Every structure is written in structure tokens, then in C-alpha cells.
Amino acid sequence: MRDEMARAKTRLELKIPNIDQPVRPYYIEYRLIDLDVREVVAEFGTLFSSTRTRNRFMDVAARVGSYKTG
């Protein structure tokens, strides 16, 4: 993610419909959620089931224009 952020700061250009030139974002946000869920079901010392699930979710937001116009 650090490499991607460095690349985005120096080289990323977005093509917006109805605008002739590509624009560069003034703000880029990355959000990564890494979930590791474990579930153990037991009764009176007897293990009935044990599961592990892992999921990753990523969200990226980019803003163009300027800080002043938000």
C-alpha cells in the first residue's frame, strides 16, 4: 500500500467525462479492513465445530479540484 500511495502521489491522473485534460487528485484515502473470525462451538467439554474465516475489504476514495472547493 505504501508503494501504491507513492505512485498515486507522483503519477496518478484521472480522466473525467466532459473535461479535456486529465486531473490530479488532491486527496487520496485508502481503507483496508482485515477480519479474522474464529468460531468454536462446544458443549460439556465436547467440541462440535471450529471454523476460521478471513476476509479483506478495501475502499479507495480520490478527490479532485482543490481543498478550498472541497
PAZAPA-4460 file (N, C-alpha, C; in steps of 0.05 Angstrom, whole numbers, plus 32768, in hexadecimal, padded with zeros to 4 digits):
% residues 70
    n_x    n_y    n_z   ca_x   ca_y   ca_z    c_x    c_y    c_z   seq   type   mol
   8010   7FE8   8000   8000   8000   8000   8011   8019   8000     1      M     A
   8028   8017   800D   803A   802F   800C   8044   8034   7FF0     2      R     A
   804A   801F   7FE1   8053   8023   7FC5   803D   802F   7FB5     3      D     A
   8024   8026   7FB9   800E   8031   7FA9   8009   804E   7FB0     4      E     A
   800B   8056   7FCA   8008   8072   7FD2   801E   8083   7FC5     5      M     A
   8036   807A   7FC5   804C   8089   7FB9   8047   808C   7F9B     6      A     A
   803E   8078   7F8E   8038   8079   7F71   8021   808D   7F6C     7      R     A
   800D   808B   7F7C   7FF6   809D   7F79   7FFD   80BA   7F7C     8      A     A
   800F   80C0   7F8F   8017   80DC   7F94   8026   80E8   7F7C     9      K     A
   8035   80D7   7F6E   8047   80E2   7F59   803B   80DE   7F3D    10      T     A
   802B   80C9   7F38   8024   80C3   7F1C   8006   80C1   7F16    11      R     A
   7FF5   80BF   7F2B   7FD9   80BA   7F25   7FCB   80D2   7F18    12      L     A
   7FBD   80CD   7F02   7FAD   80E1   7EF5   7F92   80D4   7EEF    13      E     A
   7F7D   80E2   7EF4   7F62   80D8   7EF0   7F55   80E6   7ED7    14      L     A
   7F48   80D6   7EC7   7F39   80E1   7EB0   7F1C   80E4   7EB7    15      K     A
   7F13   80FD   7EB8   7EF8   8104   7EBF   7EE8   8109   7EA6    16      I     A
   7ED0   80FE   7EA3   7EC0   8103   7E8B   7EBB   8121   7E88    17      P     A
   7EBB   812A   7E6F   7EB6   8146   7E68   7ECB   815A   7E70    18      N     A
   7EE3   8150   7E78   7EFA   8161   7E7E   7F10   8158   7E6C    19      I     A
   7F1D   816C   7E5E   7F31   8165   7E4A   7F4A   8159   7E56    20      D     A
   7F54   8164   7E6C   7F6D   815B   7E77   7F69   8149   7E8F    21      Q     A
   7F7B   8135   7E93   7F79   8125   7EAB   7F7F   8136   7EC4    22      P     A
   7F73   8130   7EDA   7F77   813F   7EF3   7F85   812E   7F07    23      V     A
   7F94   813B   7F19   7FA2   812C   7F2E   7F92   8130   7F48    24      R     A
   7F8F   811B   7F58   7F81   811E   7F71   7F91   812D   7F86    25      P     A
   7F84   813C   7F97   7F92   814A   7FAD   7F8F   8139   7FC6    26      Y     A
   7F7E   8125   7FC6   7F7A   8115   7FDE   7F75   80F8   7FD6    27      Y     A
   7F83   80E5   7FE2   7F7F   80C9   7FDD   7F7D   80BB   7FF8    28      I     A
   7F69   80AA   7FFB   7F65   809B   8014   7F63   807D   800E    29      E     A
   7F72   806E   801D   7F70   8051   801B   7F66   8046   8036    30      Y     A
   7F53   8034   8035   7F49   8028   804E   7F4A   800A   804A    31      R     A
   7F58   7FFC   805B   7F5A   7FDF   8059   7F51   7FD3   8073    32      L     A
   7F3E   7FC0   8071   7F34   7FB2   8089   7F3C   7F95   8085    33      I     A
   7F49   7F8A   8099   7F52   7F6E   8098   7F44   7F5F   80B0    34      D     A
   7F31   7F4E   80AA   7F22   7F40   80BE   7F2B   7F23   80C0    35      L     A
   7F31   7F1A   80D8   7F38   7EFE   80DE   7F24   7EF5   80F3    36      D     A
   7F10   7EE5   80EC   7EFB   7EDD   80FE   7EFE   7EBF   8104    37      V     A
   7EFD   7EB9   811D   7EFE   7E9D   8126   7EE6   7E96   8136    38      R     A
   7EDA   7E80   8131   7EC2   7E77   8140   7EC6   7E5B   814A    39      E     A
   7EC2   7E57   8163   7EC5   7E3D   8170   7EAB   7E37   817E    40      V     A
   7EA0   7E1F   8178   7E87   7E17   8185   7E8D   7DFD   8195    41      V     A
   7E87   7DFE   81AF   7E8C   7DE7   81C0   7E76   7DE5   81D4    42      A     A
   7E72   7DCD   81DE   7E5E   7DC9   81F3   7E68   7DB3   8206    43      E     A
   7E69   7DB9   821F   7E72   7DA6   8234   7E8D   7D9A   822D    44      F     A
   7E9F   7DAA   8223   7EBA   7DA1   821D   7EBE   7D93   8202    45      G     A
   7EA8   7D90   81F3   7EAA   7D84   81D9   7EA9   7D99   81C3    46      T     A
   7EBD   7D98   81B2   7EBF   7DAB   819C   7EAC   7DA2   8185    47      L     A
   7E99   7DB4   817E   7E87   7DAE   8168   7E91   7DB9   814D    48      F     A
   7E9C   7DD1   814E   7EA7   7DDC   8135   7EBA   7DF2   813B    49      S     A
   7ECC   7DF7   8128   7EDF   7E0C   812A   7EE4   7E17   810E    50      S     A
   7EDF   7E30   810A   7EE3   7E3C   80EF   7EF3   7E55   80F1    51      T     A
   7F00   7E5B   80DB   7F10   7E74   80D9   7F0A   7E80   80BD    52      R     A
   7F04   7E9A   80BE   7EFE   7EA8   80A5   7F0F   7EC1   80A4    53      T     A
   7F1A   7EC6   808D   7F2A   7EDF   808A   7F20   7EEE   8071    54      R     A
   7F1B   7F08   8075   7F11   7F19   805F   7F21   7F33   8060    55      N     A
   7F25   7F3E   8048   7F32   7F58   8046   7F21   7F69   8034    56      R     A
   7F1D   7F82   803D   7F0D   7F95   802E   7F1E   7FAE   802A    57      F     A
   7F1D   7FBA   8012   7F2C   7FD2   800D   7F1A   7FE6   8000    58      M     A
   7F1D   7FFF   8008   7F0E   8015   7FFD   7F21   802C   7FF6    59      D     A
   7F1F   8037   7FDF   7F30   804D   7FD6   7F1F   8065   7FCF    60      V     A
   7F27   807D   7FD8   7F19   8096   7FD1   7F2E   80AA   7FC7    61      A     A
   7F27   80B7   7FB1   7F38   80CC   7FA6   7F27   80E5   7FA1    62      A     A
   7F33   80FC   7FA8   7F25   8115   7FA3   7F35   8126   7F90    63      R     A
   7F27   8133   7F7D   7F34   8145   7F6B   7F29   8161   7F6F    64      V     A
   7F37   8174   7F65   7F30   8190   7F69   7F44   819D   7F7B    65      G     A
   7F3B   81A9   7F91   7F4E   81B5   7FA4   7F42   81B2   7FC0    66      S     A
   7F53   81B6   7FD4   7F4A   81B5   7FEF   7F35   81CB   7FF5    67      Y     A
   7F38   81E2   7FE8   7F25   81F8   7FEC   7F09   81F2   7FE3    68      K     A
   7F06   81E4   7FCC   7EEB   81DE   7FC2   7EE0   81C4   7FCD    69      T     A
   7EF1   81B4   7FDA   7EE9   819C   7FE8   7EE0   8186   7FD7    70      G     A
***
